[in-house]
Structures are given as structure tokens and as C-alpha cells.
Amino acid sequence: MASKRAMVTGATGGIGREFALHLAKEGWAVTLVARGAGALEQLRGGLSGAGHQILAADLGTDAGLTAVADRLSAEHHTVLVNNAGFGLYGWFTGIPVSKQRDMIRLNCESLTTLAYSFLSAAQPGDTLLNTASTLGFTPFPSSAVYAATKAYVISFSEALWYEQRPRGVNVIALCPGATRTPFHTQAGASDAAPYPPMMFQDPEDVVRTGLRAINGRRSGAQISGLLNAALVQSSRLLPRTWMVRIMGVFAPKTAP
Ligand SMILES: NC(=O)c1ccc[n+]([C@@H]2O[C@H](COP(=O)([O-])OP(=O)(O)OC[C@H]3O[C@@H](n4cnc5c(N)ncnc54)[C@H](OP(=O)(O)O)[C@@H]3O)[C@@H](O)[C@H]2O)c1
């Protein structure tokens, strides 16, 4: 059995898939988690190395979440890439609240449950990486709930980093900016996301930042890309209401 085992949730999507491919290339045995069994099987077939497992589970359901949490308790994983998540574009009152609750459940509740299972069994040297977003630093009209879920992920991860430091367990909040994945069309964007094309990164760029953080034991919020880092830093210099107004310029112009 491989000594380095990583679990990647949302493994068949743009960012998760790239994590799985790179971790496998670096010699990790990877446990791949998503809902689609066919896509998981196909991904496993394309990974280098051996010992990869698939776990088809809907993390938005009690049964699916329990199955994945149980796997983390039963089998030691040295890295958890807690990455499954989705967004919804639109004015808050224009999106059914049930869908927004599903998003909170996956992006926050399920991520928290898996972090708990992972950290309860973690050993010195292990790493928890939670995928957040640069939108976690600024409220975003037209993605009000999504941005709030990612603010939760950043705050949660930073507090866990401090708690876990004495145990030698590292905690990272990976913060991608706009990334070229199916995320945006699934979130309801008509053609592309409401960002200028120059702001988009490829999933490889995001994963490079994530792997640098895992291998280099970098902690806390890790922002992917110099442009994104500069934007986050400059946003901290402005009054918060100004920042919300600026973000509002990018919001799709659908009336509430
Ligand atoms: N793309 C961006 O611009 C961007 C920017 C910042 C942060 N992020 C964050 O990065 C993470 C990955 O996003 P991505 O861009 O790679 O998205 P993506 O391409 O849409 O992939 C999402 C992945 O999550 C899985 N998934 C969705 N719902 C699930 C559920 N209920 N249970 C289990 N798995 C589920 C999907 O597979 P199945 O559908 O088969 O389940 C898929 O593997 C998310 O947390 C997202 O918020 C993305």
C-alpha cells in the first residue's frame, strides 16, 4: 500500500481533476470523490501510479457525506483536498432559496464534516487543503451567498491552522480567482462568467499554487496568481462599501 494517500473531493471537475492528476504524478495514491461514477472510473484509468480508489457519493446528502466521512475515519489519508463546491449567479431573491441552501450545505456543512473526520485521524505532517475563493475576501452582489460561503471557508481554515499547528498538521485555504472550468456555466452564467477574460487562470495554475503550499508547508490563505493577490491586497485598502460597489459593477444586470 502507498504510504502517501490523498483524497480529492470534486475530483472530476476542473480544479479537482487537475489536483488528482498532479498528486498521482507526484506518487500519491488518490481517493477520488464526486457524484458521477462513470467520470470517476474514467479519471482513475488516466492516473499514473497505483492504488487509486473511487468513491461515488453525493456530498449534499446525509448518506453520501457519511460514506466519505467514514472512509476518512477508516483509512488514513495524509492529504485531504476538500474541494467539491458550486456557485450560483443571480440576485439573492432571484434564486430559489432551496438551491442556495444546497450550496451552503455543500460548500460549508459538508466541507466542515469532512475536515472534522480528517483532522480527528490526522498525524503530524498531514495537510488539510480547503478550496475557498478570492470572492471570500469581498462580498459579491450577484453571488451573495456563494461569496459568503467562501468567506466561511477562509475564516474556518485560518482558525484551524492555528489549532492544528502544535500537532504538526497543516491547514490551507486555497483561494483561486476566476478559473476556466465548467463551474461558471453550471452556476448559471449565460456565456462566460462576469469577469474580463484576462482575469481567468487555468486549473493547472491554481493547482500549482495548491501543491506548492502542500509540499512547502505553506499555511493559511494561499491566493493563486499575482493579479489575484494584488487585487485582494488592494481591496483591503478601500472602505468595504466602496469594494462592494466596485464588485457590483461586475454583477450581471438582472433586477432583484
Ligand atoms: N472555477 C472557478 O472560477 C473557481 C474560483 C474560485 C473557487 N472555485 C472553487 O473551486 C472548487 C472546484 O470548482 P471547479 O471550478 O473545479 O468546479 P467544477 O468544474 O464545476 O467541478 C465541481 C466538482 O464537484 C463535484 N460535485 C459537485 N457537487 C457535488 C456533490 N453534491 N457531491 C459530490 N461532488 C460534487 C463535481 O462532480 P459531480 O457533478 O460528478 O458530482 C465536480 O467534480 C469549488 O469549491 C469552487 O467553489 C472555483
The ligand as a MOL file (V3000), in Angstrom:
LIG
                    3D

  0  0  0     0  0            999 V3000
M  V30 BEGIN CTAB
M  V30 COUNTS 48 52 0 0 0
M  V30 BEGIN ATOM
M  V30 1 N -13.8420 27.8780 -11.3280 0
M  V30 2 C -13.6500 28.9820 -10.6290 0
M  V30 3 O -13.6190 30.1090 -11.1910 0
M  V30 4 C -13.4480 28.9060 -9.1360 0
M  V30 5 C -12.9160 30.0460 -8.5000 0
M  V30 6 C -12.7150 30.0100 -7.1220 0
M  V30 7 C -13.0360 28.8800 -6.4040 0
M  V30 8 N -13.5620 27.7910 -7.0270 0 CHG=1
M  V30 9 C -13.8930 26.6260 -6.2030 0
M  V30 10 O -13.1270 25.5230 -6.6310 0
M  V30 11 C -13.8250 24.3050 -6.3210 0
M  V30 12 C -13.8520 23.4350 -7.5700 0
M  V30 13 O -14.5050 24.1730 -8.5850 0
M  V30 14 P -14.3400 23.8530 -10.1450 0
M  V30 15 O -14.1770 25.1560 -10.8250 0
M  V30 16 O -13.3490 22.7710 -10.3560 0 CHG=-1
M  V30 17 O -15.8270 23.3320 -10.4200 0
M  V30 18 P -16.3840 22.2090 -11.4150 0
M  V30 19 O -15.5080 22.0870 -12.5990 0
M  V30 20 O -17.8250 22.5540 -11.6070 0
M  V30 21 O -16.2470 20.8610 -10.5530 0
M  V30 22 C -17.0450 20.6080 -9.4370 0
M  V30 23 C -16.7280 19.2040 -8.9190 0
M  V30 24 O -17.5030 18.9730 -7.7210 0
M  V30 25 C -18.2750 17.7740 -7.8800 0
M  V30 26 N -19.5190 17.9510 -7.1430 0
M  V30 27 C -20.4790 18.8960 -7.3460 0
M  V30 28 N -21.4890 18.7260 -6.4930 0
M  V30 29 C -21.1820 17.6370 -5.7280 0
M  V30 30 C -21.8470 16.9360 -4.6880 0
M  V30 31 N -23.0560 17.3100 -4.2570 0
M  V30 32 N -21.2280 15.8620 -4.1360 0
M  V30 33 C -20.0090 15.4600 -4.5810 0
M  V30 34 N -19.3350 16.0940 -5.5530 0
M  V30 35 C -19.9180 17.1480 -6.1290 0
M  V30 36 C -18.4710 17.6370 -9.3950 0
M  V30 37 O -18.6970 16.3010 -9.8430 0
M  V30 38 P -20.1680 15.6390 -9.9360 0
M  V30 39 O -21.0310 16.6550 -10.6290 0
M  V30 40 O -19.9860 14.3670 -10.6980 0
M  V30 41 O -20.5810 15.3920 -8.5420 0
M  V30 42 C -17.1040 18.1010 -9.8840 0
M  V30 43 O -16.1730 17.0390 -9.7540 0
M  V30 44 C -15.2040 24.7110 -5.8010 0
M  V30 45 O -15.2040 24.6660 -4.4010 0
M  V30 46 C -15.3340 26.1610 -6.2750 0
M  V30 47 O -16.1880 26.9140 -5.4430 0
M  V30 48 C -13.7660 27.7760 -8.3800 0
M  V30 END ATOM
M  V30 BEGIN BOND
M  V30 1 1 1 2
M  V30 2 2 2 3
M  V30 3 1 2 4
M  V30 4 1 4 5
M  V30 5 2 4 48
M  V30 6 2 5 6
M  V30 7 1 6 7
M  V30 8 2 7 8
M  V30 9 1 8 9
M  V30 10 1 8 48
M  V30 11 1 9 10
M  V30 12 1 9 46
M  V30 13 1 10 11
M  V30 14 1 11 12
M  V30 15 1 11 44
M  V30 16 1 12 13
M  V30 17 1 13 14
M  V30 18 2 14 15
M  V30 19 1 14 16
M  V30 20 1 14 17
M  V30 21 1 17 18
M  V30 22 2 18 19
M  V30 23 1 18 20
M  V30 24 1 18 21
M  V30 25 1 21 22
M  V30 26 1 22 23
M  V30 27 1 23 24
M  V30 28 1 23 42
M  V30 29 1 24 25
M  V30 30 1 25 26
M  V30 31 1 25 36
M  V30 32 1 26 27
M  V30 33 1 26 35
M  V30 34 2 27 28
M  V30 35 1 28 29
M  V30 36 1 29 30
M  V30 37 2 29 35
M  V30 38 1 30 31
M  V30 39 2 30 32
M  V30 40 1 32 33
M  V30 41 2 33 34
M  V30 42 1 34 35
M  V30 43 1 36 37
M  V30 44 1 36 42
M  V30 45 1 37 38
M  V30 46 2 38 39
M  V30 47 1 38 40
M  V30 48 1 38 41
M  V30 49 1 42 43
M  V30 50 1 44 45
M  V30 51 1 44 46
M  V30 52 1 46 47
M  V30 END BOND
M  V30 END CTAB
M  END
